[in-house]
Amino acid sequence: MTPTVPLFLLLLGLIGAQATFDQRMAAAMAAGLCKTRPTDLVFIIDSSRSVRPSEFEQVKVFLTNVIDGLNVGPNTTRVGVVNYASRVKNEVFLKTHRTKTALVKAVSKIEPLSTGTMTGLAIQFALNVAFSEAEGARPKSPDVSKVAIIVTDGRPQDNVKEVAQRARDAGIEIFAIGVGRVDMTTLKQMASEPLDDHVDYVESYSVIEKLTKKFQEVFCACGNAAIDTVFVIDGSKSVRPENFELVKKWINQIIDKLDVSDKNTHVGLVQYSSTVRTEFPLGRFNNKKDLKEAVKKMDYMERGTMTGMALRHMVDSVFNIAQGARPGVQKVAIVFTDGRSQDYIGDAAKKAKELGLKMYAVGVGNALESELKQIASDPIGEHYFYTADFKAMSQIAKKLQINVCNDEDPCECDTLVKFQKKVEDALQALNKKTREYVEEDCLAGEQNCLKTPMQLISYGSAHSPCCIQ
């Protein structure tokens, strides 16, 4: 079972504040927090007769440890394994196993072929078969990396230079690992540039595990990870103009807390009612001042509530590379609504999550919790917010008591954990502002408090909030 975030924080605490990057990386790996960009990864492993059975077992341990540090899934990292000697055997197809558990089990069952060393033939097989769409590889795209890791201990009995060049020309990044009496010239002919990053040598299979950390770091996107964030805002007539202004202030409160820049967080904004409108795409504004001004200028649409249509637009258009989305970057959407959708949201919400979008759902008033939960990512309890009354936001805050990591903590600490806390803080600020509006009306003797921004909340009765004891 993957350790939870609190366990990750405990690991960091045990390591101490003076921990090295490598130690913090190890803690992040142990907690399963490192996020890998979408990658089709194929291991090409030499099981010729020079590799003894006990040594081959050590190669499998190495594969298992690298896999353990990956974010395995159909929309993240797919893993294949090609076994070769005088012949080639596709042990694990990219399309076969979609979980770490299944992958590790499959790797444990691989047996050595114990004949010659046809490395060129294995690379050709990987290029033609293992990396083919028919076997589970994704179409060539800047969003998906293609990586081969070759492990060999001898001199190949065929030519590798030309076939390796064809593989690299096809967009496959090649890492070459040599063991023992391997021919170093051959490793350099196979590997991608720069060779210092793509060629490794260990003196024996007993120490191949030393390379595990390197390859975990190769695939782990830690540090100040970039995020593409899109707000999808309900502009239906039930919100009312005065409350729509309050929602715009809430958006800007969140923007204030984001690390907006050209390299880090990009923000896009979509408004919907009976139709959908992109107010501004990702990447148009890369500083907080311009972003907030653009939010303030958003005109209220004031019609129906087509949430499903808005989600489809978000997935197909806004998170599109042609519209400013960045390849290989974490995608986050915040969907805000105050009522029941007038169209079906299930398919669009499912597609968004299958594509790897991190979905937050924020609902008030007449918003249906069942729809919010359909929109929200897993674990659902951490990705949806609902209240019939902003005064109840303290209850949501209790559910979201997650410690914010220090700046030096890797991976999620710079991105989604902080982001979740920031959403909570902004909602609490919105709650406070709303109470101030209500108190002003009550003091002025105004009995119809539904003329205030509290219109955003459904009270379930004809009583004014000023009259509630």
C-alpha positions in Angstrom: 0.0 0.0 0.0 1.3 3.5 -0.9 2.2 5.5 2.3 0.1 8.6 3.0 1.2 12.2 3.0 1.5 12.2 6.8 3.9 9.3 6.6 5.9 11.2 4.0 6.1 14.2 6.4 7.2 11.8 9.2 10.0 10.4 6.9 11.2 13.9 6.3 11.1 14.7 10.0 13.1 11.6 10.8 15.7 12.6 8.1 15.9 16.1 9.6 16.1 19.6 8.3 19.6 19.3 7.1 18.8 16.3 4.8 20.5 16.2 1.4 18.5 16.3 -1.8 19.2 12.6 -2.3 17.7 11.9 1.1 14.6 14.0 0.5 14.2 12.3 -2.9 14.3 8.9 -1.2 11.7 10.0 1.3 9.5 11.2 -1.6 10.0 8.0 -3.4 9.0 6.0 -0.3 5.8 8.0 0.0 5.0 7.6 -3.6 4.8 11.4 -4.1 7.0 11.8 -7.2 5.0 12.4 -10.3 6.4 11.2 -13.6 5.6 12.8 -17.0 3.8 10.5 -19.4 6.3 8.0 -20.6 6.4 4.8 -22.6 9.4 2.9 -21.0 10.8 -0.3 -22.4 13.6 -2.3 -20.6 15.8 -4.3 -22.9 17.6 -6.9 -20.8 20.4 -9.2 -21.8 19.9 -12.8 -20.6 22.7 -14.4 -22.6 24.6 -17.5 -21.3 27.2 -15.2 -19.7 24.6 -13.9 -17.3 24.3 -16.4 -14.5 20.8 -17.1 -13.0 21.7 -15.4 -9.7 22.9 -12.3 -11.7 19.7 -12.3 -13.7 17.7 -12.2 -10.5 19.6 -9.1 -9.5 18.7 -7.5 -12.8 15.0 -8.2 -12.0 15.5 -6.5 -8.6 16.9 -3.5 -10.4 13.9 -3.3 -12.7 11.5 -3.7 -9.8 13.1 -0.9 -7.8 13.0 1.5 -10.8 9.3 0.6 -11.4 8.5 1.2 -7.8 9.6 4.9 -8.2 7.3 5.4 -11.2 3.8 6.8 -11.5 2.5 3.7 -13.4 -0.8 4.0 -15.2 -2.4 4.1 -18.7 -2.2 7.9 -18.8 1.2 8.3 -17.0 4.0 5.7 -17.3 3.5 2.5 -19.3 6.2 -0.2 -18.9 7.4 -3.0 -21.2 10.2 -5.5 -20.9 12.1 -7.1 -23.8 14.3 -10.1 -23.0 17.0 -11.2 -25.4 19.9 -13.5 -26.1 20.3 -15.1 -29.6 16.5 -14.5 -30.0 14.2 -11.9 -28.6 11.1 -12.4 -26.4 8.6 -9.7 -25.5 8.0 -10.5 -21.8 5.8 -7.5 -21.0 3.9 -5.4 -23.5 3.3 -1.7 -22.9 -0.5 -2.4 -23.0 -0.5 -5.4 -20.7 0.0 -4.2 -17.1 -1.4 -0.9 -15.8 -0.4 -1.2 -12.1 2.9 -1.5 -10.2 1.7 -4.7 -8.5 1.0 -6.5 -11.8 4.2 -5.2 -13.4 6.4 -6.4 -10.5 4.7 -9.8 -10.6 5.3 -10.1 -14.3 9.0 -9.2 -13.9 9.5 -11.7 -11.2 8.4 -14.5 -13.6 10.9 -13.7 -16.4 13.4 -16.5 -17.1 16.8 -16.1 -18.8 17.1 -17.3 -22.4 20.8 -18.4 -21.9 22.1 -18.3 -25.5 24.0 -15.7 -27.5 24.0 -11.8 -27.4 22.1 -10.3 -30.3 21.7 -6.8 -29.0 21.1 -5.2 -32.3 18.3 -7.6 -33.0 16.7 -6.7 -29.6 16.9 -2.9 -30.4 15.3 -3.6 -33.8 12.5 -5.6 -32.1 11.9 -2.8 -29.6 11.7 -0.2 -32.4 9.4 -2.3 -34.6 7.3 -4.1 -32.1 7.6 -3.1 -28.4 7.2 0.6 -29.2 4.4 0.0 -31.7 0.9 1.3 -31.1 -0.4 -2.2 -31.6 1.5 -3.3 -28.5 0.4 -0.4 -26.4 2.7 2.5 -27.2 1.0 5.9 -27.6 1.2 7.9 -30.8 4.3 10.1 -31.2 3.6 13.3 -29.3 5.6 16.0 -27.5 3.4 15.1 -24.5 4.8 11.5 -24.2 8.4 10.5 -23.7 9.8 7.3 -25.3 12.6 5.7 -23.3 14.6 2.5 -23.6 16.9 1.2 -20.9 19.4 -1.5 -22.2 21.2 -3.7 -19.7 24.0 -5.9 -21.1 27.2 -7.6 -19.9 28.9 -8.5 -23.1 30.0 -7.7 -26.7 27.1 -8.0 -29.1 27.3 -10.6 -31.9 25.6 -8.2 -34.3 25.8 -4.6 -35.3 24.1 -2.0 -33.0 25.3 1.3 -34.3 22.9 1.8 -37.2 19.8 0.3 -35.5 20.4 2.4 -32.4 20.6 5.5 -34.6 17.2 4.6 -36.2 15.7 4.2 -32.8 17.0 7.6 -31.6 15.8 9.2 -34.9 12.3 7.8 -34.1 12.3 9.7 -30.9 13.4 7.0 -28.4 15.8 8.1 -25.7 18.3 5.3 -25.0 20.1 4.6 -21.8 22.8 2.0 -22.0 24.0 0.1 -18.8 27.0 -2.1 -19.1 28.1 -4.7 -16.5 31.5 -6.4 -16.0 33.4 -7.1 -19.3 31.0 -5.2 -21.5 32.3 -3.3 -24.5 32.2 0.4 -23.7 32.4 1.4 -27.4 29.2 -0.5 -28.0 27.4 1.3 -25.1 28.3 4.7 -26.5 27.1 3.6 -30.0 23.7 2.8 -28.5 23.1 5.6 -26.0 21.6 9.0 -26.6 23.5 12.3 -26.2 24.9 13.5 -23.9 26.7 10.3 -23.3 27.7 11.2 -19.7 24.0 11.1 -18.8 23.0 8.1 -20.9 25.9 5.6 -20.4 26.5 3.8 -17.1 28.9 1.1 -16.0 29.0 -1.2 -13.0 31.6 -3.7 -12.2 29.2 -6.5 -11.4 25.5 -7.3 -11.2 25.7 -7.3 -7.4 26.0 -3.5 -7.4 23.6 -2.7 -10.3 21.2 -1.5 -7.6 23.4 1.6 -7.2 21.8 2.8 -10.4 18.3 2.6 -9.1 18.3 6.1 -7.6 19.6 7.7 -10.8 16.7 6.3 -12.9 14.2 7.2 -10.2 15.5 10.8 -10.4 15.4 10.7 -14.3 11.7 10.0 -14.2 10.7 11.9 -11.1 9.6 15.6 -11.7 10.3 17.1 -8.4 11.1 20.7 -7.3 9.1 23.7 -8.3 6.9 21.8 -10.7 5.0 23.7 -13.2 1.2 23.6 -13.1 -1.5 24.6 -15.7 -4.5 25.7 -13.7 -7.9 26.4 -15.2 -10.9 27.9 -13.3 -14.3 26.8 -14.7 -16.9 29.2 -13.3 -20.7 29.0 -13.3 -22.1 32.2 -14.6 -25.8 31.1 -14.6 -28.6 33.5 -13.6 -29.0 31.8 -10.1 -25.7 33.3 -9.1 -26.9 36.9 -9.5 -24.6 39.8 -10.4 -23.6 40.9 -6.9 -22.5 37.3 -6.0 -20.7 36.9 -9.3 -18.5 39.8 -8.3 -17.8 38.0 -5.0 -16.8 34.9 -7.0 -14.3 36.9 -9.0 -12.8 38.2 -5.8 -12.5 34.6 -4.6 -10.6 33.6 -7.8 -8.2 36.5 -7.3 -7.6 35.5 -3.7 -6.4 32.1 -5.0 -4.3 33.7 -7.7 -2.6 35.8 -5.1 -1.4 32.6 -3.4 -0.2 30.8 -6.6 3.4 30.9 -8.0 2.4 32.6 -11.2 5.3 32.9 -13.7 6.3 31.9 -17.2 8.0 28.7 -15.9 5.7 27.8 -13.0 2.0 28.3 -12.7 -0.1 29.3 -15.7 -3.8 30.2 -15.2 -6.8 30.0 -17.6 -10.4 31.0 -17.0 -13.6 29.6 -18.5 -17.1 30.9 -17.8 -20.3 28.9 -18.6 -24.0 29.2 -18.5 -26.1 28.0 -21.4 -23.0 28.4 -23.5 -19.2 28.2 -22.7 -16.7 31.0 -23.1 -12.9 31.0 -22.6 -12.3 34.3 -20.9 -8.5 33.9 -21.3 -6.4 30.8 -22.2 -3.4 29.4 -20.4 -0.2 31.4 -20.7 -1.7 34.6 -21.9 -1.0 36.3 -18.6 2.1 35.3 -16.7 2.0 37.7 -13.8 -0.5 38.1 -11.0 -1.4 41.8 -11.8 -2.5 41.1 -15.4 -4.3 38.0 -14.4 -6.3 39.7 -11.7 -7.2 42.6 -14.0 -8.5 40.1 -16.6 -10.6 38.3 -13.9 -12.1 41.6 -12.8 -13.1 42.4 -16.4 -15.1 39.2 -16.9 -18.7 39.9 -17.8 -21.5 37.9 -16.2 -23.3 35.6 -18.6 -26.5 35.1 -16.6 -28.3 32.2 -18.3 -28.5 28.4 -17.8 -26.2 25.8 -16.2 -24.5 23.5 -18.8 -21.7 22.1 -16.6 -21.2 19.1 -18.8 -20.6 21.3 -21.9 -18.2 23.4 -19.9 -16.2 20.3 -18.8 -16.0 19.1 -22.4 -14.8 22.5 -23.6 -12.2 22.5 -20.8 -10.8 19.1 -21.8 -10.9 19.4 -25.6 -10.0 23.1 -26.0 -8.5 24.8 -22.9 -6.1 22.1 -22.0 -5.0 21.7 -25.6 -1.4 22.5 -26.5 -2.6 24.6 -29.4 -4.4 26.8 -26.8 -1.4 27.3 -24.5 -1.3 24.1 -22.4 2.2 22.8 -21.8 3.2 19.2 -22.5 4.3 17.1 -19.5 2.9 19.7 -17.0 0.5 18.9 -14.1 -3.0 20.0 -15.1 -5.4 21.3 -12.4 -9.0 22.4 -12.8 -11.2 24.1 -10.3 -14.9 23.8 -11.2 -17.2 26.2 -9.3 -21.0 25.9 -9.4 -24.1 26.9 -7.4 -26.7 24.7 -9.0 -27.8 21.4 -10.7 -26.3 20.9 -14.2 -28.9 21.0 -17.0 -26.8 18.5 -19.0 -25.0 15.2 -18.2 -21.6 15.6 -16.7 -20.5 12.0 -16.1 -18.7 11.3 -19.4 -16.8 14.6 -19.5 -15.7 14.4 -15.9 -14.5 10.8 -16.4 -12.6 11.7 -19.5 -10.9 14.6 -17.7 -9.6 12.4 -14.9 -8.6 9.6 -17.3 -6.4 12.2 -19.1 -4.7 12.9 -15.8 -6.3 16.2 -14.8 -6.5 16.9 -11.1 -10.1 18.0 -10.6 -11.4 20.2 -7.7 -15.1 20.7 -7.4 -16.5 23.7 -5.4 -20.2 23.9 -4.8 -22.5 26.2 -2.9 -26.3 26.5 -2.4 -28.2 24.3 -4.8 -25.2 22.5 -6.2 -25.6 18.7 -6.0 -23.1 16.9 -3.9 -23.5 13.9 -6.2 -22.4 16.0 -9.2 -19.5 17.5 -7.3 -18.3 14.0 -6.4 -18.5 12.9 -10.0 -16.3 15.9 -11.0 -13.7 15.6 -8.2 -10.5 13.5 -8.4 -9.7 10.7 -6.0 -9.6 10.7 -3.1 -12.9 12.5 -3.4 -13.0 13.7 0.1 -9.9 15.8 -0.6 -11.0 17.3 -3.9 -14.6 18.6 -3.4 -15.9 21.4 -1.2 -19.6 22.0 -0.5 -21.6 24.1 1.8 -25.2 25.4 2.0 -23.9 28.2 4.1 -20.4 29.8 4.0 -20.6 29.9 7.8 -20.1 26.1 7.6 -16.7 26.3 5.9 -14.9 25.6 9.2 -16.2 22.0 8.8 -14.5 21.7 5.4 -11.4 23.1 6.9 -11.3 20.3 9.4 -11.5 17.7 6.6 -8.5 19.4 4.9 -6.1 19.7 7.8 -2.9 18.9 5.8 0.4 20.4 6.9 2.0 22.6 4.3 5.4 21.4 3.4 8.6 23.5 3.7 10.0 25.0 0.5 12.8 22.4 0.4 10.4 19.5 0.3 10.2 17.8 -3.1 7.4 16.9 -5.5 3.8 17.4 -4.2 5.1 19.8 -1.4 5.6 22.6 -4.0 2.4 21.8 -5.9 -0.8 20.1 -5.0 -0.6 19.9 -1.2 0.0 23.6 -1.0 -2.6 24.2 -3.7 -5.2 22.4 -1.6 -4.4 24.5 1.4 -4.6 27.7 -0.6 -8.1 26.8 -1.9 -9.2 26.3 1.7 -7.8 29.6 2.8 -9.4 31.5 -0.1 -12.8 29.9 0.7 -12.5 30.9 4.4 -11.7 34.5 3.3 -14.8 34.5 1.1 -16.8 33.2 4.0 -15.6 36.1 6.2 -16.4 38.7 3.6 -19.9 37.3 3.1 -20.6 37.4 6.9 -19.6 41.1 6.8 -22.1 41.8 4.1 -24.9 40.1 6.1 -24.0 41.8 9.3 -24.1 45.2 7.6 -27.6 44.5 6.2 -28.9 43.2 9.5 -27.6 46.3 11.4 -29.3 48.5 8.8 -32.6 46.8 9.5 -32.7 45.1 6.1 -34.8 42.0 6.6 -34.5 40.6 3.1 -30.9 39.4 3.4 -31.2 37.4 0.2 -30.4 40.7 -1.6 -26.9 40.4 -0.3 -24.2 38.0 -1.6 -25.8 35.4 0.6 -28.1 34.9 -2.5 -25.4 32.4 -3.4 -26.6 30.1 -0.5 -29.9 28.2 -0.4 -31.4 28.4 3.2 -34.1 25.9 2.6 -36.7 28.1 4.2 -38.4 31.5 3.8 -36.5 32.9 6.8 -33.9 35.6 6.3 -30.5 34.8 7.8 -30.8 37.9 9.9 -33.7 36.2 11.8 -31.8 33.0 12.5 -31.0 32.7 16.2 
